[in-house]
Amino acid sequence: MREYIAEQNLIAAIELDERIGYSASSLAGQPYKGRNGRVEGARELVIHPHFVLVYEVDSQWGKVYILRVLHTTQKWP
């Protein structure tokens, strides 16, 4: 995804990459800040009007697993 966006607009690709990193990092302190996902057990965090971070929280081990970054026009699941 990043490579495709970079072909069109390098600055936008860098900004999106930074936003994804920031959003993923923020889940360490607030793992439940995203909404309940469309897939059972998953959560979704809107990171940009066109992108959603899909993740799972393992409350037993205190870990967050990033499943994918989804463009909002993509069919999910």
PDB file of N, CA, C and O in Angstrom, chain B, residues numbered from 101:
ATOM      1  N   MET B 101       0.825  -1.180   0.000  1.00  0.00           N
ATOM      2  CA  MET B 101       0.000   0.000   0.000  1.00  0.00           C
ATOM      3  C   MET B 101       0.874   1.251   0.000  1.00  0.00           C
ATOM      4  O   MET B 101       0.651   2.181  -0.775  1.00  0.00           O
ATOM      5  N   ARG B 102       1.866   1.257   0.877  1.00  0.00           N
ATOM      6  CA  ARG B 102       2.733   2.429   0.986  1.00  0.00           C
ATOM      7  C   ARG B 102       3.439   2.702  -0.337  1.00  0.00           C
ATOM      8  O   ARG B 102       3.563   3.852  -0.758  1.00  0.00           O
ATOM      9  N   GLU B 103       3.900   1.635  -0.989  1.00  0.00           N
ATOM     10  CA  GLU B 103       4.611   1.802  -2.253  1.00  0.00           C
ATOM     11  C   GLU B 103       3.693   2.377  -3.328  1.00  0.00           C
ATOM     12  O   GLU B 103       4.102   3.234  -4.112  1.00  0.00           O
ATOM     13  N   TYR B 104       2.452   1.898  -3.357  1.00  0.00           N
ATOM     14  CA  TYR B 104       1.493   2.395  -4.334  1.00  0.00           C
ATOM     15  C   TYR B 104       1.234   3.882  -4.119  1.00  0.00           C
ATOM     16  O   TYR B 104       1.252   4.661  -5.072  1.00  0.00           O
ATOM     17  N   ILE B 105       0.996   4.272  -2.882  1.00  0.00           N
ATOM     18  CA  ILE B 105       0.740   5.682  -2.583  1.00  0.00           C
ATOM     19  C   ILE B 105       1.973   6.519  -2.889  1.00  0.00           C
ATOM     20  O   ILE B 105       1.857   7.632  -3.402  1.00  0.00           O
ATOM     21  N   ALA B 106       3.154   5.992  -2.578  1.00  0.00           N
ATOM     22  CA  ALA B 106       4.400   6.727  -2.830  1.00  0.00           C
ATOM     23  C   ALA B 106       4.594   6.999  -4.314  1.00  0.00           C
ATOM     24  O   ALA B 106       5.153   8.033  -4.681  1.00  0.00           O
ATOM     25  N   GLU B 107       4.145   6.094  -5.170  1.00  0.00           N
ATOM     26  CA  GLU B 107       4.243   6.324  -6.616  1.00  0.00           C
ATOM     27  C   GLU B 107       3.410   7.528  -7.030  1.00  0.00           C
ATOM     28  O   GLU B 107       3.764   8.246  -7.965  1.00  0.00           O
ATOM     29  N   GLN B 108       2.300   7.744  -6.329  1.00  0.00           N
ATOM     30  CA  GLN B 108       1.407   8.854  -6.648  1.00  0.00           C
ATOM     31  C   GLN B 108       1.811  10.141  -5.933  1.00  0.00           C
ATOM     32  O   GLN B 108       1.776  11.229  -6.507  1.00  0.00           O
ATOM     33  N   ASN B 109       2.199   9.988  -4.649  1.00  0.00           N
ATOM     34  CA  ASN B 109       2.489  11.163  -3.828  1.00  0.00           C
ATOM     35  C   ASN B 109       3.364  10.732  -2.653  1.00  0.00           C
ATOM     36  O   ASN B 109       2.870  10.184  -1.668  1.00  0.00           O
ATOM     37  N   LEU B 110       4.647  10.981  -2.764  1.00  0.00           N
ATOM     38  CA  LEU B 110       5.603  10.536  -1.753  1.00  0.00           C
ATOM     39  C   LEU B 110       5.312  11.145  -0.381  1.00  0.00           C
ATOM     40  O   LEU B 110       5.388  10.444   0.628  1.00  0.00           O
ATOM     41  N   ILE B 111       4.988  12.412  -0.330  1.00  0.00           N
ATOM     42  CA  ILE B 111       4.723  13.070   0.956  1.00  0.00           C
ATOM     43  C   ILE B 111       3.495  12.455   1.628  1.00  0.00           C
ATOM     44  O   ILE B 111       3.505  12.225   2.837  1.00  0.00           O
ATOM     45  N   ALA B 112       2.450  12.190   0.864  1.00  0.00           N
ATOM     46  CA  ALA B 112       1.251  11.563   1.433  1.00  0.00           C
ATOM     47  C   ALA B 112       1.576  10.176   1.975  1.00  0.00           C
ATOM     48  O   ALA B 112       1.049   9.783   3.015  1.00  0.00           O
ATOM     49  N   ALA B 113       2.429   9.436   1.289  1.00  0.00           N
ATOM     50  CA  ALA B 113       2.822   8.098   1.751  1.00  0.00           C
ATOM     51  C   ALA B 113       3.584   8.177   3.066  1.00  0.00           C
ATOM     52  O   ALA B 113       3.354   7.373   3.969  1.00  0.00           O
ATOM     53  N   ILE B 114       4.475   9.129   3.174  1.00  0.00           N
ATOM     54  CA  ILE B 114       5.246   9.307   4.416  1.00  0.00           C
ATOM     55  C   ILE B 114       4.314   9.698   5.558  1.00  0.00           C
ATOM     56  O   ILE B 114       4.423   9.159   6.660  1.00  0.00           O
ATOM     57  N   GLU B 115       3.405  10.626   5.302  1.00  0.00           N
ATOM     58  CA  GLU B 115       2.462  11.062   6.337  1.00  0.00           C
ATOM     59  C   GLU B 115       1.556   9.916   6.789  1.00  0.00           C
ATOM     60  O   GLU B 115       1.288   9.772   7.982  1.00  0.00           O
ATOM     61  N   LEU B 116       1.087   9.104   5.847  1.00  0.00           N
ATOM     62  CA  LEU B 116       0.243   7.972   6.206  1.00  0.00           C
ATOM     63  C   LEU B 116       1.035   6.956   7.021  1.00  0.00           C
ATOM     64  O   LEU B 116       0.527   6.412   8.001  1.00  0.00           O
ATOM     65  N   ASP B 117       2.266   6.701   6.623  1.00  0.00           N
ATOM     66  CA  ASP B 117       3.122   5.772   7.361  1.00  0.00           C
ATOM     67  C   ASP B 117       3.315   6.249   8.800  1.00  0.00           C
ATOM     68  O   ASP B 117       3.248   5.449   9.734  1.00  0.00           O
ATOM     69  N   GLU B 118       3.552   7.535   8.978  1.00  0.00           N
ATOM     70  CA  GLU B 118       3.715   8.093  10.326  1.00  0.00           C
ATOM     71  C   GLU B 118       2.420   7.986  11.126  1.00  0.00           C
ATOM     72  O   GLU B 118       2.444   7.684  12.319  1.00  0.00           O
ATOM     73  N   ARG B 119       1.303   8.234  10.473  1.00  0.00           N
ATOM     74  CA  ARG B 119       0.010   8.161  11.161  1.00  0.00           C
ATOM     75  C   ARG B 119      -0.298   6.727  11.594  1.00  0.00           C
ATOM     76  O   ARG B 119      -0.814   6.503  12.689  1.00  0.00           O
ATOM     77  N   ILE B 120       0.018   5.766  10.739  1.00  0.00           N
ATOM     78  CA  ILE B 120      -0.187   4.359  11.094  1.00  0.00           C
ATOM     79  C   ILE B 120       0.677   4.006  12.297  1.00  0.00           C
ATOM     80  O   ILE B 120       0.201   3.375  13.241  1.00  0.00           O
ATOM     81  N   GLY B 121       1.943   4.409  12.269  1.00  0.00           N
ATOM     82  CA  GLY B 121       2.848   4.129  13.385  1.00  0.00           C
ATOM     83  C   GLY B 121       2.382   4.771  14.677  1.00  0.00           C
ATOM     84  O   GLY B 121       2.399   4.134  15.731  1.00  0.00           O
ATOM     85  N   TYR B 122       1.967   6.018  14.606  1.00  0.00           N
ATOM     86  CA  TYR B 122       1.486   6.724  15.797  1.00  0.00           C
ATOM     87  C   TYR B 122       0.232   6.052  16.349  1.00  0.00           C
ATOM     88  O   TYR B 122       0.118   5.835  17.556  1.00  0.00           O
ATOM     89  N   SER B 123      -0.702   5.723  15.466  1.00  0.00           N
ATOM     90  CA  SER B 123      -1.955   5.100  15.902  1.00  0.00           C
ATOM     91  C   SER B 123      -1.704   3.736  16.529  1.00  0.00           C
ATOM     92  O   SER B 123      -2.284   3.407  17.564  1.00  0.00           O
ATOM     93  N   ALA B 124      -0.844   2.946  15.908  1.00  0.00           N
ATOM     94  CA  ALA B 124      -0.520   1.626  16.454  1.00  0.00           C
ATOM     95  C   ALA B 124       0.155   1.763  17.813  1.00  0.00           C
ATOM     96  O   ALA B 124      -0.164   1.018  18.739  1.00  0.00           O
ATOM     97  N   SER B 125       1.072   2.695  17.940  1.00  0.00           N
ATOM     98  CA  SER B 125       1.770   2.904  19.215  1.00  0.00           C
ATOM     99  C   SER B 125       0.815   3.360  20.308  1.00  0.00           C
ATOM    100  O   SER B 125       0.978   2.989  21.471  1.00  0.00           O
ATOM    101  N   SER B 126      -0.175   4.157  19.946  1.00  0.00           N
ATOM    102  CA  SER B 126      -1.113   4.676  20.944  1.00  0.00           C
ATOM    103  C   SER B 126      -1.962   3.573  21.566  1.00  0.00           C
ATOM    104  O   SER B 126      -2.507   3.747  22.656  1.00  0.00           O
ATOM    105  N   LEU B 127      -2.075   2.448  20.882  1.00  0.00           N
ATOM    106  CA  LEU B 127      -2.871   1.343  21.413  1.00  0.00           C
ATOM    107  C   LEU B 127      -2.217   0.679  22.615  1.00  0.00           C
ATOM    108  O   LEU B 127      -2.891  -0.009  23.381  1.00  0.00           O
ATOM    109  N   ALA B 128      -0.922   0.871  22.792  1.00  0.00           N
ATOM    110  CA  ALA B 128      -0.235   0.293  23.950  1.00  0.00           C
ATOM    111  C   ALA B 128      -0.829   0.834  25.247  1.00  0.00           C
ATOM    112  O   ALA B 128      -0.972   0.093  26.220  1.00  0.00           O
ATOM    113  N   GLY B 129      -1.173   2.105  25.266  1.00  0.00           N
ATOM    114  CA  GLY B 129      -1.731   2.721  26.465  1.00  0.00           C
ATOM    115  C   GLY B 129      -3.245   2.676  26.535  1.00  0.00           C
ATOM    116  O   GLY B 129      -3.823   2.744  27.620  1.00  0.00           O
ATOM    117  N   GLN B 130      -3.893   2.561  25.379  1.00  0.00           N
ATOM    118  CA  GLN B 130      -5.363   2.559  25.322  1.00  0.00           C
ATOM    119  C   GLN B 130      -5.834   1.507  24.314  1.00  0.00           C
ATOM    120  O   GLN B 130      -6.347   1.865  23.254  1.00  0.00           O
ATOM    121  N   PRO B 131      -5.673   0.238  24.620  1.00  0.00           N
ATOM    122  CA  PRO B 131      -5.968  -0.796  23.631  1.00  0.00           C
ATOM    123  C   PRO B 131      -7.435  -0.889  23.207  1.00  0.00           C
ATOM    124  O   PRO B 131      -7.737  -1.444  22.150  1.00  0.00           O
ATOM    125  N   TYR B 132      -8.335  -0.359  24.007  1.00  0.00           N
ATOM    126  CA  TYR B 132      -9.757  -0.468  23.668  1.00  0.00           C
ATOM    127  C   TYR B 132     -10.329   0.824  23.095  1.00  0.00           C
ATOM    128  O   TYR B 132     -11.547   0.997  23.061  1.00  0.00           O
ATOM    129  N   LYS B 133      -9.472   1.727  22.647  1.00  0.00           N
ATOM    130  CA  LYS B 133      -9.986   2.995  22.142  1.00  0.00           C
ATOM    131  C   LYS B 133     -10.661   2.864  20.784  1.00  0.00           C
ATOM    132  O   LYS B 133     -11.465   3.720  20.413  1.00  0.00           O
ATOM    133  N   GLY B 134     -10.355   1.826  20.048  1.00  0.00           N
ATOM    134  CA  GLY B 134     -11.038   1.584  18.779  1.00  0.00           C
ATOM    135  C   GLY B 134     -12.416   0.987  19.023  1.00  0.00           C
ATOM    136  O   GLY B 134     -12.704   0.483  20.108  1.00  0.00           O
ATOM    137  N   ARG B 135     -13.251   1.047  18.015  1.00  0.00           N
ATOM    138  CA  ARG B 135     -14.607   0.497  18.127  1.00  0.00           C
ATOM    139  C   ARG B 135     -14.574  -1.026  17.960  1.00  0.00           C
ATOM    140  O   ARG B 135     -13.600  -1.587  17.457  1.00  0.00           O
ATOM    141  N   ASN B 136     -15.647  -1.676  18.388  1.00  0.00           N
ATOM    142  CA  ASN B 136     -15.775  -3.102  18.121  1.00  0.00           C
ATOM    143  C   ASN B 136     -15.767  -3.308  16.615  1.00  0.00           C
ATOM    144  O   ASN B 136     -16.406  -2.562  15.873  1.00  0.00           O
ATOM    145  N   GLY B 137     -15.047  -4.316  16.174  1.00  0.00           N
ATOM    146  CA  GLY B 137     -14.905  -4.549  14.742  1.00  0.00           C
ATOM    147  C   GLY B 137     -16.056  -5.323  14.135  1.00  0.00           C
ATOM    148  O   GLY B 137     -16.929  -5.836  14.834  1.00  0.00           O
ATOM    149  N   ARG B 138     -16.034  -5.393  12.817  1.00  0.00           N
ATOM    150  CA  ARG B 138     -17.049  -6.153  12.091  1.00  0.00           C
ATOM    151  C   ARG B 138     -16.809  -7.651  12.202  1.00  0.00           C
ATOM    152  O   ARG B 138     -17.719  -8.449  11.980  1.00  0.00           O
ATOM    153  N   VAL B 139     -15.577  -8.033  12.548  1.00  0.00           N
ATOM    154  CA  VAL B 139     -15.231  -9.432  12.782  1.00  0.00           C
ATOM    155  C   VAL B 139     -15.165  -9.638  14.289  1.00  0.00           C
ATOM    156  O   VAL B 139     -14.557  -8.837  15.000  1.00  0.00           O
ATOM    157  N   GLU B 140     -15.785 -10.702  14.777  1.00  0.00           N
ATOM    158  CA  GLU B 140     -15.815 -10.958  16.213  1.00  0.00           C
ATOM    159  C   GLU B 140     -14.400 -11.036  16.783  1.00  0.00           C
ATOM    160  O   GLU B 140     -13.538 -11.738  16.255  1.00  0.00           O
ATOM    161  N   GLY B 141     -14.184 -10.303  17.869  1.00  0.00           N
ATOM    162  CA  GLY B 141     -12.885 -10.297  18.533  1.00  0.00           C
ATOM    163  C   GLY B 141     -11.937  -9.232  18.023  1.00  0.00           C
ATOM    164  O   GLY B 141     -10.924  -8.943  18.661  1.00  0.00           O
ATOM    165  N   ALA B 142     -12.254  -8.647  16.882  1.00  0.00           N
ATOM    166  CA  ALA B 142     -11.396  -7.598  16.320  1.00  0.00           C
ATOM    167  C   ALA B 142     -11.922  -6.227  16.728  1.00  0.00           C
ATOM    168  O   ALA B 142     -13.096  -6.059  17.058  1.00  0.00           O
ATOM    169  N   ARG B 143     -11.028  -5.266  16.694  1.00  0.00           N
ATOM    170  CA  ARG B 143     -11.384  -3.872  16.948  1.00  0.00           C
ATOM    171  C   ARG B 143     -10.898  -3.064  15.749  1.00  0.00           C
ATOM    172  O   ARG B 143     -10.013  -3.502  15.014  1.00  0.00           O
ATOM    173  N   GLU B 144     -11.479  -1.886  15.557  1.00  0.00           N
ATOM    174  CA  GLU B 144     -11.132  -1.036  14.422  1.00  0.00           C
ATOM    175  C   GLU B 144     -10.895   0.390  14.905  1.00  0.00           C
ATOM    176  O   GLU B 144     -11.699   0.956  15.646  1.00  0.00           O
ATOM    177  N   LEU B 145      -9.791   0.948  14.475  1.00  0.00           N
ATOM    178  CA  LEU B 145      -9.444   2.322  14.825  1.00  0.00           C
ATOM    179  C   LEU B 145      -9.305   3.122  13.536  1.00  0.00           C
ATOM    180  O   LEU B 145      -8.462   2.811  12.694  1.00  0.00           O
ATOM    181  N   VAL B 146     -10.128   4.144  13.383  1.00  0.00           N
ATOM    182  CA  VAL B 146     -10.041   5.005  12.201  1.00  0.00           C
ATOM    183  C   VAL B 146      -8.791   5.858  12.356  1.00  0.00           C
ATOM    184  O   VAL B 146      -8.663   6.616  13.318  1.00  0.00           O
ATOM    185  N   ILE B 147      -7.868   5.734  11.404  1.00  0.00           N
ATOM    186  CA  ILE B 147      -6.612   6.481  11.490  1.00  0.00           C
ATOM    187  C   ILE B 147      -6.546   7.597  10.459  1.00  0.00           C
ATOM    188  O   ILE B 147      -5.653   8.443  10.507  1.00  0.00           O
ATOM    189  N   HIS B 148      -7.486   7.597   9.534  1.00  0.00           N
ATOM    190  CA  HIS B 148      -7.556   8.579   8.459  1.00  0.00           C
ATOM    191  C   HIS B 148      -8.947   8.394   7.861  1.00  0.00           C
ATOM    192  O   HIS B 148      -9.496   7.297   7.960  1.00  0.00           O
ATOM    193  N   PRO B 149      -9.535   9.402   7.252  1.00  0.00           N
ATOM    194  CA  PRO B 149     -10.867   9.206   6.676  1.00  0.00           C
ATOM    195  C   PRO B 149     -10.962   8.014   5.716  1.00  0.00           C
ATOM    196  O   PRO B 149     -12.050   7.481   5.500  1.00  0.00           O
ATOM    197  N   HIS B 150      -9.837   7.595   5.143  1.00  0.00           N
ATOM    198  CA  HIS B 150      -9.851   6.492   4.184  1.00  0.00           C
ATOM    199  C   HIS B 150      -9.210   5.206   4.694  1.00  0.00           C
ATOM    200  O   HIS B 150      -9.180   4.213   3.966  1.00  0.00           O
ATOM    201  N   PHE B 151      -8.698   5.196   5.922  1.00  0.00           N
ATOM    202  CA  PHE B 151      -7.983   4.017   6.414  1.00  0.00           C
ATOM    203  C   PHE B 151      -8.394   3.657   7.836  1.00  0.00           C
ATOM    204  O   PHE B 151      -8.597   4.523   8.687  1.00  0.00           O
ATOM    205  N   VAL B 152      -8.511   2.350   8.067  1.00  0.00           N
ATOM    206  CA  VAL B 152      -8.878   1.807   9.372  1.00  0.00           C
ATOM    207  C   VAL B 152      -7.820   0.787   9.771  1.00  0.00           C
ATOM    208  O   VAL B 152      -7.410  -0.048   8.964  1.00  0.00           O
ATOM    209  N   LEU B 153      -7.387   0.862  11.012  1.00  0.00           N
ATOM    210  CA  LEU B 153      -6.443  -0.097  11.571  1.00  0.00           C
ATOM    211  C   LEU B 153      -7.265  -1.186  12.254  1.00  0.00           C
ATOM    212  O   LEU B 153      -8.019  -0.902  13.185  1.00  0.00           O
ATOM    213  N   VAL B 154      -7.124  -2.425  11.800  1.00  0.00           N
ATOM    214  CA  VAL B 154      -7.860  -3.553  12.367  1.00  0.00           C
ATOM    215  C   VAL B 154      -6.904  -4.305  13.284  1.00  0.00           C
ATOM    216  O   VAL B 154      -5.794  -4.656  12.884  1.00  0.00           O
ATOM    217  N   TYR B 155      -7.344  -4.550  14.518  1.00  0.00           N
ATOM    218  CA  TYR B 155      -6.450  -5.175  15.491  1.00  0.00           C
ATOM    219  C   TYR B 155      -7.222  -6.021  16.491  1.00  0.00           C
ATOM    220  O   TYR B 155      -8.446  -5.930  16.589  1.00  0.00           O
ATOM    221  N   GLU B 156      -6.491  -6.844  17.229  1.00  0.00           N
ATOM    222  CA  GLU B 156      -7.050  -7.646  18.310  1.00  0.00           C
ATOM    223  C   GLU B 156      -6.307  -7.324  19.593  1.00  0.00           C
ATOM    224  O   GLU B 156      -5.124  -6.983  19.571  1.00  0.00           O
ATOM    225  N   VAL B 157      -7.010  -7.434  20.710  1.00  0.00           N
ATOM    226  CA  VAL B 157      -6.408  -7.230  22.027  1.00  0.00           C
ATOM    227  C   VAL B 157      -6.387  -8.574  22.747  1.00  0.00           C
ATOM    228  O   VAL B 157      -7.420  -9.228  22.891  1.00  0.00           O
ATOM    229  N   ASP B 158      -5.212  -8.974  23.192  1.00  0.00           N
ATOM    230  CA  ASP B 158      -5.064 -10.177  24.018  1.00  0.00           C
ATOM    231  C   ASP B 158      -4.948  -9.697  25.456  1.00  0.00           C
ATOM    232  O   ASP B 158      -3.860  -9.372  25.930  1.00  0.00           O
ATOM    233  N   SER B 159      -6.089  -9.656  26.147  1.00  0.00           N
ATOM    234  CA  SER B 159      -6.101  -9.109  27.507  1.00  0.00           C
ATOM    235  C   SER B 159      -5.344  -9.993  28.489  1.00  0.00           C
ATOM    236  O   SER B 159      -4.840  -9.503  29.500  1.00  0.00           O
ATOM    237  N   GLN B 160      -5.258 -11.277  28.208  1.00  0.00           N
ATOM    238  CA  GLN B 160      -4.536 -12.183  29.098  1.00  0.00           C
ATOM    239  C   GLN B 160      -3.050 -11.843  29.140  1.00  0.00           C
ATOM    240  O   GLN B 160      -2.438 -11.852  30.208  1.00  0.00           O
ATOM    241  N   TRP B 161      -2.475 -11.543  27.985  1.00  0.00           N
ATOM    242  CA  TRP B 161      -1.040 -11.259  27.904  1.00  0.00           C
ATOM    243  C   TRP B 161      -0.747  -9.773  27.772  1.00  0.00           C
ATOM    244  O   TRP B 161       0.417  -9.373  27.753  1.00  0.00           O
ATOM    245  N   GLY B 162      -1.788  -8.949  27.679  1.00  0.00           N
ATOM    246  CA  GLY B 162      -1.586  -7.511  27.572  1.00  0.00           C
ATOM    247  C   GLY B 162      -0.940  -7.097  26.262  1.00  0.00           C
ATOM    248  O   GLY B 162      -0.108  -6.190  26.231  1.00  0.00           O
ATOM    249  N   LYS B 163      -1.324  -7.764  25.182  1.00  0.00           N
ATOM    250  CA  LYS B 163      -0.732  -7.471  23.873  1.00  0.00           C
ATOM    251  C   LYS B 163      -1.803  -7.028  22.886  1.00  0.00           C
ATOM    252  O   LYS B 163      -2.977  -7.382  23.001  1.00  0.00           O
ATOM    253  N   VAL B 164      -1.356  -6.242  21.913  1.00  0.00           N
ATOM    254  CA  VAL B 164      -2.206  -5.808  20.811  1.00  0.00           C
ATOM    255  C   VAL B 164      -1.591  -6.363  19.534  1.00  0.00           C
ATOM    256  O   VAL B 164      -0.391  -6.218  19.297  1.00  0.00           O
ATOM    257  N   TYR B 165      -2.415  -6.995  18.720  1.00  0.00           N
ATOM    258  CA  TYR B 165      -1.955  -7.555  17.452  1.00  0.00           C
ATOM    259  C   TYR B 165      -2.610  -6.791  16.306  1.00  0.00           C
ATOM    260  O   TYR B 165      -3.835  -6.765  16.184  1.00  0.00           O
ATOM    261  N   ILE B 166      -1.792  -6.176  15.478  1.00  0.00           N
ATOM    262  CA  ILE B 166      -2.303  -5.467  14.305  1.00  0.00           C
ATOM    263  C   ILE B 166      -2.577  -6.510  13.230  1.00  0.00           C
ATOM    264  O   ILE B 166      -1.680  -7.260  12.842  1.00  0.00           O
ATOM    265  N   LEU B 167      -3.804  -6.558  12.753  1.00  0.00           N
ATOM    266  CA  LEU B 167      -4.185  -7.538  11.747  1.00  0.00           C
ATOM    267  C   LEU B 167      -4.015  -7.003  10.334  1.00  0.00           C
ATOM    268  O   LEU B 167      -3.551  -7.709   9.438  1.00  0.00           O
ATOM    269  N   ARG B 168      -4.399  -5.741  10.149  1.00  0.00           N
ATOM    270  CA  ARG B 168      -4.248  -5.142   8.823  1.00  0.00           C
ATOM    271  C   ARG B 168      -4.616  -3.669   8.860  1.00  0.00           C
ATOM    272  O   ARG B 168      -5.271  -3.195   9.787  1.00  0.00           O
ATOM    273  N   VAL B 169      -4.186  -2.969   7.846  1.00  0.00           N
ATOM    274  CA  VAL B 169      -4.641  -1.602   7.594  1.00  0.00           C
ATOM    275  C   VAL B 169      -5.559  -1.715   6.389  1.00  0.00           C
ATOM    276  O   VAL B 169      -5.173  -2.234   5.341  1.00  0.00           O
ATOM    277  N   LEU B 170      -6.759  -1.230   6.552  1.00  0.00           N
ATOM    278  CA  LEU B 170      -7.802  -1.429   5.559  1.00  0.00           C
ATOM    279  C   LEU B 170      -8.224  -0.099   4.949  1.00  0.00           C
ATOM    280  O   LEU B 170      -8.523   0.853   5.670  1.00  0.00           O
ATOM    281  N   HIS B 171      -8.249  -0.033   3.625  1.00  0.00           N
ATOM    282  CA  HIS B 171      -8.813   1.139   2.959  1.00  0.00           C
ATOM    283  C   HIS B 171     -10.326   1.027   3.087  1.00  0.00           C
ATOM    284  O   HIS B 171     -10.882  -0.060   2.929  1.00  0.00           O
ATOM    285  N   THR B 172     -10.992   2.129   3.369  1.00  0.00           N
ATOM    286  CA  THR B 172     -12.423   2.085   3.657  1.00  0.00           C
ATOM    287  C   THR B 172     -13.272   1.631   2.469  1.00  0.00           C
ATOM    288  O   THR B 172     -14.427   1.252   2.659  1.00  0.00           O
ATOM    289  N   THR B 173     -12.732   1.658   1.257  1.00  0.00           N
ATOM    290  CA  THR B 173     -13.494   1.165   0.111  1.00  0.00           C
ATOM    291  C   THR B 173     -13.377  -0.348  -0.045  1.00  0.00           C
ATOM    292  O   THR B 173     -14.117  -0.949  -0.824  1.00  0.00           O
ATOM    293  N   GLN B 174     -12.453  -0.966   0.690  1.00  0.00           N
ATOM    294  CA  GLN B 174     -12.293  -2.416   0.612  1.00  0.00           C
ATOM    295  C   GLN B 174     -13.423  -3.110   1.356  1.00  0.00           C
ATOM    296  O   GLN B 174     -13.890  -2.633   2.390  1.00  0.00           O
ATOM    297  N   LYS B 175     -13.844  -4.220   0.824  1.00  0.00           N
ATOM    298  CA  LYS B 175     -14.852  -5.022   1.495  1.00  0.00           C
ATOM    299  C   LYS B 175     -14.176  -5.775   2.625  1.00  0.00           C
ATOM    300  O   LYS B 175     -13.150  -6.424   2.420  1.00  0.00           O
ATOM    301  N   TRP B 176     -14.744  -5.692   3.807  1.00  0.00           N
ATOM    302  CA  TRP B 176     -14.163  -6.357   4.975  1.00  0.00           C
ATOM    303  C   TRP B 176     -15.288  -6.880   5.820  1.00  0.00           C
ATOM    304  O   TRP B 176     -16.197  -6.095   6.090  1.00  0.00           O
ATOM    305  N   PRO B 177     -15.333  -8.028   6.241  1.00  0.00           N
ATOM    306  CA  PRO B 177     -14.361  -9.092   6.033  1.00  0.00           C
ATOM    307  C   PRO B 177     -14.477  -9.731   4.692  1.00  0.00           C
ATOM    308  O   PRO B 177     -13.718 -10.648   4.377  1.00  0.00           O
TER     309      PRO B 177
END
